[in-house]
Amino acid sequence: MKPAAGFGCTTLALLLLLPIAGTAQQPETQQQRAQSQPYNNAPVWREVRSGKEEYTSIKGRETGVLVQTYGETWRQLKNGWITPIAGWLIAAVVVVIGAFYKWRGSIKVHGEPSGRLIERFTPFERYTHWVVAISFVILGTSGLVLMLGKYVLLPVIGYTLFAWLAQLSKHLHNFVGPVFVVSLLMLIVIFLKDNLPRLYDIRWFANLGGMISGEHVPSGRFNAGEKVWFWIGVVVLSLIVSASGLVLLFPNFDQVRAVMIEANVVHMVSGGAVLAISLGHIYLGTIGLDGAYESMRNGYVDETWAREHHEYWYNDVKSGKVKAGTAMGQPGAPQAQH
């Protein structure tokens, strides 16, 4: 019995001393790891990625933070969500417009041209509109190159040509942007009054302007669809795009990185949305509605066109409530097309 008791005491003592021995060997293990993995800086980089502000001799709002971790979150959001959604949205709108045009064709007036023209847009209104339109197309095209180019163009045209195109797009985007902002503000002031909602706009919405049924739906100088484009596309979305773009264009006003990232996200989301909506406006203003492009190019429309598309405005012009010039007898006015 005594040998067995002695063996049990020895075993118990060894079990009690085992943690102490492990603790004593731990410094040796860490030292050996440092010798075998001299470039293992994982603890250092964990501290760096924590976003904790440390000491630096360079003065600034964010100079004490070595790595801004939310930059990776922004990259994943931009490449994984915003870019593909915006791209597919714009592509879907193009497909819908193409299908609608194939089914409906260009919307034409039902009556014969009268040969009498009414001034629809003054020269100042037209010049302002074209400055906004041309700058918008440049910004939209260059923005799509910067946002979708590496997915769509790069595999087709290669790195050299795409690098040149991306550089050109960046400079165009930066320098045309302020022109768009100034002309946009002028456009809003010019057309604000004529785009105020009216009760008869409800009927236009209920019939979708007669675009599908072909029914004649009277409207003012601008119909309800044009007013939706004005308030949502021109006023809300375009002003958001402009404000966020100015934040990105002038980073020397002490913006922190978080502000720049948020501005970029807002700029891409609102820019993609206004591009998608603008395609409908561009379609109707060019090939979708016969006579619409000529009205903005020359400033005049035939009385038949005015009566069928904007009857309330036409009646106001004929009654003298709205000032508009009549082409007949005025030198320099374009002639009606028969």
N, C-alpha and C positions, 0 to 999 in steps of 0.2 A: 504493500500500500504506500509506503514512503516514496519509492521511486516514482510511482504514478503521480503522487501529490507534487513531487518536485518538478516533474515534467509539465504539469498543469500550470504551476506558478511561472515557470519559464515562458511558456506560450503566452500567458496573459501579459507578462511584462513586455514581450516583443510586440504584441498588438498595441499596447499603450504607447510604445516608443516609435511605432511606424510613422505616425503623422509628423512627429518631431524630426525624424530622419528625412522625410520628404520635403519638409520646410527648409531644412538645412541644405538640401541638394538643389532647391529651386534657384538660388542665385547662380549656381554653376550652370544650370540649364539655360537661363537667360543669357549668361555670358557666352556660352557656347553658340547660342542662336545668333548673337551679334557677330561672332567671328565667322560663322558659316554663311550668314545672310547680311553682309555689311551694307547693302543698299536697300534694305527693307525699311521704307519710310512711311509705312501705312499709318502709324500713329500721327505722324506729322500731317499727312494729307487729310486725315479725319478731322484734325483741328482746323485745317484750311477750309474744308468744305462746310464747316459749321456756320460760316458767315460771321464769326465773331470779329469785331473790330480790334485790331492790334495797333501797336505804335509804328509810325512812319514819319520820316522827316519831311515828306511831301505833304503840303497842306491842301486840303480839299474835303468835300462833303463825304466822299466814299473812298478816299485813298487808303484808309486803314483796313479795308476789306480786300483781301487778295483775290478771291474767287467769288463772283456773284452766282450763287447756285440757281436762282430762278431764271437765269439765262437759258439753261437747259430745258426748263419747263416751257419757256417761250418757244424754243426751237421745236419741241415736240408738238406743241399746240399749232404752230404755224404750218409745219410740214405734214402733220398727221391729220389735222382737222380743217383748218381754214382754207388752205390751198386746194385740196381735192374737192371740198364742198363747193367753193366758189367756181372752180373750173367746170364741174359737172352741172352746176346751176346755169351758168352761161351757155353751155352746150345744149342743155335741155330747152332753154328759151329759143335758141336758134332753130332747133328742130321743130318746135311748136309753131314758130313764125313761118317757117318754110312750108309746113303742112297746111297752115291756114291760107297762105298765099296760093298754094296749088289748088285748094278747094274753092276759095272765094275770088281770087284774082284781085286786080286793082278796082277799088270802089269808085264808080263813075257817077256823074250826075244823070238824072233821068230826063230832064228837059233839054231843049236845044239852047246853045249859047245865045245870049241876047245881043252880044256885041258891045254892051255898055259895061265898062269896068269901074270898080269901086276900089279906092285905096284902102287896103287892109292893114298894112304896116308902113310906118314912116321910115325914111332913110336911117334915122338915128336908131330906131327900134331894130331894123334889119342889121345894121352894122354891129350893134351890141350883141345881137343873137349869134351872128356868124363868128365873132371873136370868141364867145363862149363855146360855140359848137366846135370850132376848129381846135381850140386849146383842149377841150374835153376829149376829142378823138385822139389827139397826141398823147395826152396823159393816160387815157384808157389803154391805148395800144402799148405804150412803153411800160405801163404798170403790169399788163399781162405778160410781156416779155420777161420782166423781172420776177414775177410770181410763178409763172408756169413754164417759162422758157427752158429751164433745165430738164423738165420732164417731156416736153413736146418738141422743142426745136433742137436741143443739144444732140439727141440721137440721130437727127436727120442731117444737120449742117456741120456738125463737128465742133471741136473745142475752139479752134482759131476764129472761125466766123462768128460763133456764138459769143465769144468773149468780146469781140469788137461790137457786136449788136447790143450786148448787155451794157457795155460802157456808154454807147451812144444813147441808149434808152435812159440810163441813169441821169446823164446830163440834160437830156430833153425834159425829163420829169422834174428835175430840180429848177430849171430856168423857166419853163412854161407854167409851172404851178402858180407863182404869184400873179401872172397875167390872168389866169383863170379865176383866181380869187377876186381880183378887182372887178373884172367884167361881170362875174356872177352877181356881186352885190348891186351893180348897176342894173342888171337884168331883173333882179327881184324887185327893185324899186319901180322900174318902168311898168312891169306887168302885174304888180300886186293888186291893184284895184279891179282889173278885169277878171281876176281869178278868185274873187270872193265867192263863196257858195251862194246859190240861189235855190228857191223852192223847186223851180222847174228842173233842176239837176236830178231830182229824185226820179222823175219820169225817164230821163236819159239812162240812168243806171238800171232801171227796171227793164228797159228794152235793149240794153247794151249799145245804145246809140244807133240801133237799126243795122249794125254791121253784119249780123247773122240773118235776120229776117228781111232786111231790105226796107223796113218801114221808115217813113220820114219822122224824125224826132227833132223838134225845134230846140235851139239852144242860143246862148248869148254869143259874145265875141269868141269865147272859148267854151267848149263843151265840158261836161263833167269829167270825162276821161282825161282831157288836157289839164283840168284843174287838179286831179289826183296826181298827175305827173309833176305839176308845178309845186304842190305843197309837200309831197313825199320825196320826189326825186330831186327837185331843184332846191327847195328851201331846207328841208330837214337833212336828207342824206348828203347833199352836196356841201352844205355848210359844215357838217360833221367831218366830211372828208377834208375840207379846206382847213379847218381848225387843227385837226390831228396832223395834217401834212405840214403846217407851219411849225408845229412843235418839233417834228422830225427834221425839217429843213434848217431850223435855227437852234442847234443844240447848245449855243453859247450863252444861254440865259440861265445857266446853273441848274439845268434839269438833271435829276438823278437818273440812274439807269432804269429804275422801276417806272418812272414817268415815260421814258422813251419806249420801253417795252409795251406799256399800256397804250400809248399813242399809236404804235405800229399795229397792234391788234385791232384797235378801233378803226384805223385807216384801211386795213385790208378788208375787214368785214363790211364796213360802209361802202368802200370802193367797189367791192364785188357786187353788192346789192344794187347800187346805183347803175353799174354797168349793165346788169341783167335787165333792170327796168327800162333803161334808156333804149334798149334794142327795139322795144315796142314803139317808142316815140319816133325813133329814127326810121323804122319801117313805114309807119303811117305818114311821116313827113316826106318820104321819097317815092317809093313805088306802091305803097299800100292804099293811098288816097289820091286819086287823080286831081291835080291842080294845087295840092298842098305845097309842093316844092316851089312851084312858080310863084305862089303868093309870097313866100319868104325871099325868093330871088329878086322878083320885080317889084313886090309891094302891092300888086293889084290882083283882083279876082273878078271874074265875070259875075254879073248880078244873079244869074241863074245859080251859079255855084254858091254864092253867099246866101241866097234864099233857101236852098235845099240843105245846106250844112249848118248855117248859123242864122236862122230865120229871125230870131228876136233882135239880134244885132243888126241885121239887114233892115228891119222895120225901123229901128232907132235911127239908122243913118238916113233913110228916106224921109223920116218925119223931122229930121233936123235935131234930134236929141243928142246924137253923137256926131262929132265933126269928122268928116271924111271927104277926101277929094274925089271927084268923078273924072274919069279919064277923058270922056268925050269933050272935045273942044280945048283940051289942055295940051300944049306942045310938050313933046318928050315922053308922054305916057305910052306904055306898050299897047299894042293892038290886040284885041281879043282873037283867040285862035278858034277857028271853025273846024 
